[in-house]
Amino acid sequence: MLLLFAAWLAGGDNLSAQSTPMNLMTFNIRFNNPGDGDNRWDLRKAYVAETLRFLDVHVCGMQEALIGQIEDVLAHLPHYAYIGVGRDDGKAAGEFSPILYDTTRIKLLKSNTFWLSPTPEKVSKGWDAALPRIATWAKLEDRLSGQAFYVFNTHFDHVGTGARLESAKLIIRKVQELAGTETAFIMGDFNVRPAEEPVQLLQAAFTDCKTVSRTPHFGPDATFSGFGPKEVEGMRIDYIFCNNPDVTVLKHATISQTWAGRFASDHHAVLTVVSGE
């Protein structure tokens, strides 16, 4: 499947309508838990890397990735690099929300990480969250077109309803503050279904790429399987949004590929195809 990342003419830093195709993905890869048995990381790490390679993904926001898992993926994909930090210490401890990118196509301009809390600039746990949560962002440049765009990648808390709501408000503010009028893609595991308030806020501020796709959505609606034989009905919790209303979404897909009945993760990867007019 090819994701077409075309663009729009609106200023020096925006993506041009002549840009070449670019592929975007969000993918919760499930942390390296030895207790996962037949679904443990060492038995599926190649599947994660193969997914990126086969789909020719140029930018991928991952969630639940420990430093060793990032290194494992990069070992399979030596032309990729990543940005991000561990949520527990701002260095290498705990889960990352890294942004992986194909260095042959993408150039990193700047990046940083903030915490989903009232004190986002320091390691912290926010509101009623069970765990520290982060968002990693990057300003990237397409080496072919010379045009720039932003990517924000995050993972909302799985317990705190207040934390998820406040995290959505914080993400909206940060995108406005950091990207301004420049194009940004906001992606991740939001741990929220479409009808819930945090997603409603995000959809009011940004375009949900799935809901405006010209081609009907491909693949299951739900993005979570829990390593079961199929996705869990109603569990659409992984999304890709865009802050540019001029972007035309051509295609949107949930990738539920299996290897002898086994998934690469307990979440399905989500991809989108967009074109600016």
BAZA-413495 format. One record per residue (C-alpha): residue number from 1; residue in three letters; chain; x, y, z. Coordinates in pm, whole numbers, m for minus. Last residue first. Example, Ala and Ser with C-alpha at 12.3 -4.5 7.8 and 13.67 -1.06 7.14 Angstrom:
% BAZA-413495
REC     i    aa   ch     east    north       up
REC     2   ser    A     1367     m106      714
REC     1   ala    A     1230     m450      780
//
This chain:
% BAZA-413495
REC     i    aa   ch     east    north       up
REC   277   glu    A     m527     2117     m297
REC   276   gly    A     m339     1914      m42
REC   275   ser    A     m315     1536      m66
REC   274   val    A     m340     1281      210
REC   273   val    A     m307      905      240
REC   272   thr    A     m328      762      593
REC   271   leu    A     m185      472      788
REC   270   val    A     m283      310     1118
REC   269   ala    A      m88       19     1267
REC   268   his    A     m296     m237     1453
REC   267   his    A     m262     m266     1830
REC   266   asp    A     m175     m581     2030
REC   265   ser    A      141     m595     1819
REC   264   ala    A      291     m764     1512
REC   263   phe    A      m14     m989     1500
REC   262   arg    A       m6    m1369     1496
REC   261   gly    A     m231    m1587     1279
REC   260   ala    A       50    m1747     1082
REC   259   trp    A      190    m1395     1037
REC   258   thr    A      m92    m1145     1061
REC   257   gln    A     m173     m820      881
REC   256   ser    A     m433     m596     1046
REC   255   ile    A     m335     m264      891
REC   254   thr    A     m596        4      956
REC   253   ala    A     m631      224      650
REC   252   his    A     m709      574      529
REC   251   lys    A     m717      702      174
REC   250   leu    A     m747     1026      m23
REC   249   val    A     m752     1279      258
REC   248   thr    A     m759     1627      109
REC   247   val    A     m550     1874      308
REC   246   asp    A     m692     2224      305
REC   245   pro    A     m810     2201      665
REC   244   asn    A     m448     2188      789
REC   243   asn    A     m426     2074     1152
REC   242   cys    A     m403     1705     1066
REC   241   phe    A     m515     1405     1272
REC   240   ile    A     m395     1044     1280
REC   239   tyr    A     m568      813     1523
REC   238   asp    A     m538      509     1751
REC   237   ile    A     m827      434     1992
REC   236   arg    A    m1084      255     1775
REC   235   met    A    m1195      m10     2017
REC   234   gly    A    m1559      m54     1919
REC   233   glu    A    m1525     m425     1850
REC   232   val    A    m1200     m576     1975
REC   231   glu    A     m977     m668     1680
REC   230   lys    A     m934    m1033     1583
REC   229   pro    A     m783    m1359     1708
REC   228   gly    A     m677    m1189     2030
REC   227   phe    A     m340    m1020     2068
REC   226   gly    A     m514     m740     2264
REC   225   ser    A     m688     m659     1936
REC   224   phe    A     m691     m279     1926
REC   223   thr    A     m737      m58     1617
REC   222   ala    A    m1110      m94     1564
REC   221   asp    A    m1261        4     1229
REC   220   pro    A    m1117     m297     1053
REC   219   gly    A     m946     m257      716
REC   218   phe    A     m978        8      446
REC   217   his    A    m1168      334      505
REC   216   pro    A    m1380      441      211
REC   215   thr    A    m1191      644      m50
REC   214   arg    A    m1244     1017      m19
REC   213   ser    A    m1127     1005      344
REC   212   val    A    m1291     1273      558
REC   211   thr    A    m1365     1067      869
REC   210   lys    A    m1037      875      862
REC   209   cys    A     m806     1175      856
REC   208   asp    A     m958     1329     1168
REC   207   thr    A     m915     1698     1084
REC   206   phe    A     m806     1917     1374
REC   205   ala    A     m950     2147     1641
REC   204   ala    A    m1305     2012     1656
REC   203   gln    A    m1180     1658     1599
REC   202   leu    A     m939     1696     1890
REC   201   leu    A    m1215     1819     2120
REC   200   gln    A    m1445     1533     2017
REC   199   val    A    m1157     1293     2070
REC   198   pro    A    m1120     1412     2428
REC   197   glu    A    m1500     1406     2481
REC   196   glu    A    m1572     1044     2395
REC   195   ala    A    m1765      942     2082
REC   194   pro    A    m1450      848     1886
REC   193   arg    A    m1312      607     2148
REC   192   val    A    m1026      715     2375
REC   191   asn    A     m693      552     2460
REC   190   phe    A     m523      826     2256
REC   189   asp    A     m270      600     2088
REC   188   gly    A      m85      832     1855
REC   187   met    A      m92     1095     1587
REC   186   ile    A      m98     1468     1530
REC   185   phe    A       15     1577     1185
REC   184   ala    A      120     1939     1150
REC   183   thr    A      116     2191      866
REC   182   glu    A      241     2537      950
REC   181   thr    A       m6     2793     1080
REC   180   gly    A      131     2781     1434
REC   179   ala    A      349     2473     1465
REC   178   leu    A      479     2522     1819
REC   177   glu    A      207     2721     1996
REC   176   gln    A      m92     2591     1801
REC   175   val    A       30     2234     1830
REC   174   lys    A      102     2290     2198
REC   173   arg    A     m243     2429     2272
REC   172   ile    A     m421     2139     2098
REC   171   ile    A     m198     1886     2276
REC   170   leu    A     m273     2049     2611
REC   169   lys    A     m650     2035     2560
REC   168   ala    A     m627     1667     2462
REC   167   ser    A     m409     1597     2765
REC   166   glu    A     m667     1766     2991
REC   165   leu    A     m935     1527     2867
REC   164   arg    A     m711     1222     2890
REC   163   ala    A     m594     1321     3238
REC   162   gly    A     m951     1364     3359
REC   161   thr    A    m1038     1014     3241
REC   160   gly    A     m728      876     3414
REC   159   val    A     m675      506     3347
REC   158   his    A     m516      437     3004
REC   157   asp    A     m317      759     2990
REC   156   phe    A     m268      923     2651
REC   155   his    A       11      819     2414
REC   154   thr    A      161     1087     2190
REC   153   asn    A      324     1173     1858
REC   152   phe    A      332     1524     1713
REC   151   val    A      466     1560     1357
REC   150   tyr    A      549     1894     1199
REC   149   phe    A      606     1993      835
REC   148   ala    A      884     2131      618
REC   147   gln    A      944     2165      244
REC   146   gly    A     1277     2103       71
REC   145   ser    A     1091     1904     m194
REC   144   leu    A     1310     1596     m213
REC   143   arg    A     1473     1621      131
REC   142   asp    A     1132     1647      301
REC   141   glu    A     1200     1847      613
REC   140   leu    A     1094     1763      965
REC   139   lys    A      983     1961     1267
REC   138   ala    A      954     1710     1546
REC   137   trp    A      728     1638     1838
REC   136   thr    A      727     1394     2128
REC   135   ala    A      425     1381     2355
REC   134   ile    A      450     1235     2703
REC   133   arg    A      269     1045     2977
REC   132   pro    A      376      973     3334
REC   131   leu    A      162      692     3475
REC   130   ala    A     m173      635     3646
REC   129   ala    A     m308      969     3527
REC   128   asp    A     m544     1160     3758
REC   127   trp    A     m397     1505     3681
REC   126   gly    A      m53     1482     3525
REC   125   lys    A      260     1283     3601
REC   124   ser    A      586     1475     3571
REC   123   val    A      928     1497     3408
REC   122   lys    A      964     1865     3327
REC   121   glu    A      847     2102     3053
REC   120   pro    A      485     1990     3067
REC   119   thr    A      412     2116     3419
REC   118   pro    A       29     2094     3428
REC   117   ser    A       72     1742     3286
REC   116   leu    A      113     1558     2958
REC   115   trp    A      490     1578     2950
REC   114   phe    A      681     1752     2673
REC   113   thr    A      932     1618     2422
REC   112   asn    A     1155     1800     2174
REC   111   ser    A     1247     1829     1809
REC   110   lys    A     1427     2034     1550
REC   109   leu    A     1516     2024     1179
REC   108   leu    A     1532     1649     1118
REC   107   lys    A     1579     1558      752
REC   106   ile    A     1357     1302      580
REC   105   arg    A     1408     1101      262
REC   104   thr    A     1725      900      306
REC   103   thr    A     1692      947      681
REC   102   asp    A     1371      744      697
REC   101   tyr    A     1201      855     1015
REC   100   leu    A     1109      714     1354
REC    99   ile    A      920      938     1595
REC    98   pro    A      939      808     1947
REC    97   ser    A      670      792     2214
REC    96   phe    A      912      638     2462
REC    95   glu    A      843      401     2751
REC    94   gly    A     1059      398     3060
REC    93   ala    A     1412      514     3121
REC    92   ala    A     1630      647     2838
REC    91   lys    A     1651     1023     2898
REC    90   gly    A     1361     1241     3010
REC    89   asp    A     1351     1045     3337
REC    88   asp    A     1040      825     3337
REC    87   arg    A      898      923     2996
REC    86   gly    A     1191      794     2798
REC    85   val    A     1312     1029     2528
REC    84   gly    A     1238     1094     2161
REC    83   ile    A     1389     1116     1814
REC    82   tyr    A     1454      828     1580
REC    81   ala    A     1674      722     1289
REC    80   tyr    A     1607      500      988
REC    79   his    A     1855      390      719
REC    78   pro    A     1957       89      930
REC    77   leu    A     1607      m67      923
REC    76   his    A     1639     m412     1084
REC    75   ala    A     1881     m283     1349
REC    74   leu    A     1659       25     1377
REC    73   val    A     1370     m195     1490
REC    72   asp    A     1584     m364     1755
REC    71   glu    A     1722      m30     1877
REC    70   ile    A     1370      104     1922
REC    69   gln    A     1281     m212     2113
REC    68   gly    A     1583     m173     2340
REC    67   ile    A     1486      186     2419
REC    66   leu    A     1134       85     2522
REC    65   ala    A      853      156     2276
REC    64   glu    A      506      194     2425
REC    63   gln    A      398      417     2134
REC    62   met    A      534      467     1785
REC    61   gly    A      502      763     1547
REC    60   cys    A      623      658     1204
REC    59   val    A      763      878      926
REC    58   his    A      889      758      588
REC    57   val    A      698      431      578
REC    56   asp    A      786      218      277
REC    55   leu    A      482       m3      340
REC    54   phe    A      702     m314      315
REC    53   arg    A      976     m169      533
REC    52   leu    A      753      m32      807
REC    51   thr    A      556     m355      834
REC    50   glu    A      873     m564      813
REC    49   ala    A     1017     m378     1114
REC    48   val    A      710     m455     1324
REC    47   tyr    A      707     m817     1206
REC    46   ala    A     1078     m856     1288
REC    45   lys    A     1006     m757     1647
REC    44   arg    A      742    m1031     1674
REC    43   leu    A      906    m1330     1843
REC    42   asp    A     1157    m1127     2046
REC    41   trp    A      875     m903     2167
REC    40   arg    A      658    m1160     2337
REC    39   asn    A      340    m1278     2165
REC    38   asp    A      400    m1649     2232
REC    37   gly    A      439    m1568     2599
REC    36   asp    A      342    m1208     2676
REC    35   gly    A      499    m1233     3023
REC    34   pro    A      836    m1119     2888
REC    33   asn    A      678     m774     2833
REC    32   asn    A      863     m562     2577
REC    31   phe    A      614     m279     2536
REC    30   arg    A      337     m305     2279
REC    29   ile    A      411     m172     1925
REC    28   asn    A      159      115     1928
REC    27   phe    A      184      224     1564
REC    26   thr    A      110      555     1391
REC    25   met    A      202      574     1025
REC    24   leu    A      289      821      750
REC    23   asn    A      404      755      392
REC    22   met    A      533     1022      157
REC    21   pro    A      454     1062     m212
REC    20   thr    A      646     1333     m396
REC    19   ser    A      582     1700     m328
REC    18   gln    A      437     1910     m611
REC    17   ala    A      157     2056     m404
REC    16   ser    A      422     2203     m178
REC    15   leu    A      446     2132      189
REC    14   asn    A      436     2447      398
REC    13   asp    A      746     2621      526
REC    12   gly    A      770     2892      262
REC    11   gly    A      402     2969      239
REC    10   ala    A       62     2842      136
REC     9   leu    A      117     2601     m149
REC     8   trp    A      m22     2259      m60
REC     7   ala    A       88     1906      m32
REC     6   ala    A      126     1549     m130
REC     5   phe    A      176     1260      107
REC     4   leu    A       55      963      m92
REC     3   leu    A       56      647      111
REC     2   leu    A      135      340      m94
REC     1   met    A        0        0        0
//
